[in-house]
Amino acid sequence: MDRVINFNAGPSGIPLDVLKKAQEEFLSYHGLGYSIIEASHRTPIFENILFNARDKIKKLYGFSDDYDVLFLQGGASLQFVQIPMNLSTGKKAEYINTGVWTTKAIKEAQIQGINYEVIASSEDTNFDRIPTSYKTDDEADYLYICSNNTIYGTQYKEFPKTKAPLVVDSSSDLFSRKVSLDNIGIFYGGIQKNGGPAGVTMVVIRKDLAERVSDKVPNILRYKTQMKADSMSNTPNTFGIYMLDLMLDWIIEKGGLDKIASLNGEKAKLLYGCIDELDGFYKGHAQRNSRSIMNVSYNIVANKELEPKFVKEAMENGMIGLKGHRHLGGIRASIYNSVSYENVEVLVDFMREFARKNG
Ligand SMILES: *Cc1c(COP(=O)(O)O)cnc(C)c1O
């Protein structure tokens, strides 16, 4: 069976071993005679999967028992709504604007009419960097950031310092590295970029913050509701959670987040190295000190009209998903956990050859 190299930004590639495992036990889960997607979420069979996934996530990151892990639906986008709804007490909420996803989150804060302030933004340079000079307010209801900007290819190396609860959208660098847990209030992400199929949002929340919510907030949109019900207040995405659990096993097998992070660093170094080496033909979008190790966005500055040709020929060579996001154009290679170093080598060889032929 021929598998392509998948550089999609999300949904994206899932390791072949994980897909095979799911295939193997799809018709009869652990010999029970039924598929996991045919199991009730109110049985120990499914509950065990959910509880195990929760524990694995806490262990991988090192979250203490002050935190709960929820598996929600509605995508990362619903979190743009749920976060102000649950966490705003009327004091100021702070946002740092680093791209499309934070812009959307800010818009939702505005729609809800909460008291918020954008304390820094990189919009003036087309979001090519992570802002570095700003003042945070320790008394704020929360400080909201996006850890990795999927479209522009920028990433925080370190999270901002604040005593207010830090809210982090980690959708596109979930499970790619360890993060500092200092003052994390909410750490969340849609799992479809780097943790499995679409349809599950992982939300790690400091338990006390869930108590802030007012009783004007609909039950199903309160974190508290899902915390009390172990994410099963209503039917969760059982198949998605099962796939996530298989992905977590794969990550653990690989040696955990530090191991994965160093591998991801090597992959990024190889790809950025090629872009820099062929400077003048290719050019990366992100400023160097803000470069993402997950999403690498770049242009063919020698001649932008070559970009569709690049994407087409890459496809003919077994590589998909390289077309840049419509907001930025150009080329984007998402090099998530499932993309191997060897896969990036294939891309880099292709890039060199393409530059030689067309330069
Ligand atoms: C993809 C993405 C989202 C949106 O995710 P949905 O699950 O489609 O709502 C939000 N934030 C970031 C950083 C993303 O990459």
The ligand as a Tripos MOL2 file, in Angstrom:
@<TRIPOS>MOLECULE
LIG
   15    15     1     0     0
SMALL
NO_CHARGES

@<TRIPOS>ATOM
      1 C1         -7.2910   25.0030   13.6600 C.3       1 LIG1
      2 C2         -7.1800   25.9470   14.7570 C.ar      1 LIG1
      3 C3         -8.3040   26.4440   15.4410 C.ar      1 LIG1
      4 C4         -9.7240   26.1070   15.0220 C.3       1 LIG1
      5 O1        -10.0210   24.8040   15.2830 O.3       1 LIG1
      6 P1        -11.4880   24.2160   15.0640 P.3       1 LIG1
      7 O2        -11.4110   22.9190   15.7680 O.co2     1 LIG1
      8 O3        -11.6710   24.0880   13.5820 O.co2     1 LIG1
      9 O4        -12.4680   25.1480   15.6540 O.co2     1 LIG1
     10 C5         -8.0920   27.2880   16.5170 C.ar      1 LIG1
     11 N1         -6.8550   27.6440   16.9030 N.ar      1 LIG1
     12 C6         -5.7550   27.1970   16.2560 C.ar      1 LIG1
     13 C7         -4.4090   27.6160   16.7330 C.3       1 LIG1
     14 C8         -5.8880   26.3430   15.1680 C.ar      1 LIG1
     15 O5         -4.7920   25.9040   14.5240 O.3       1 LIG1
@<TRIPOS>BOND
     1     1     2 1
     2     2     3 ar
     3     2    14 ar
     4     3     4 1
     5     3    10 ar
     6     4     5 1
     7     5     6 1
     8     6     7 2
     9     6     8 1
    10     6     9 1
    11    10    11 ar
    12    11    12 ar
    13    12    13 1
    14    12    14 ar
    15    14    15 1
@<TRIPOS>SUBSTRUCTURE
     1 LIG1         1 GROUP 0 **** ****
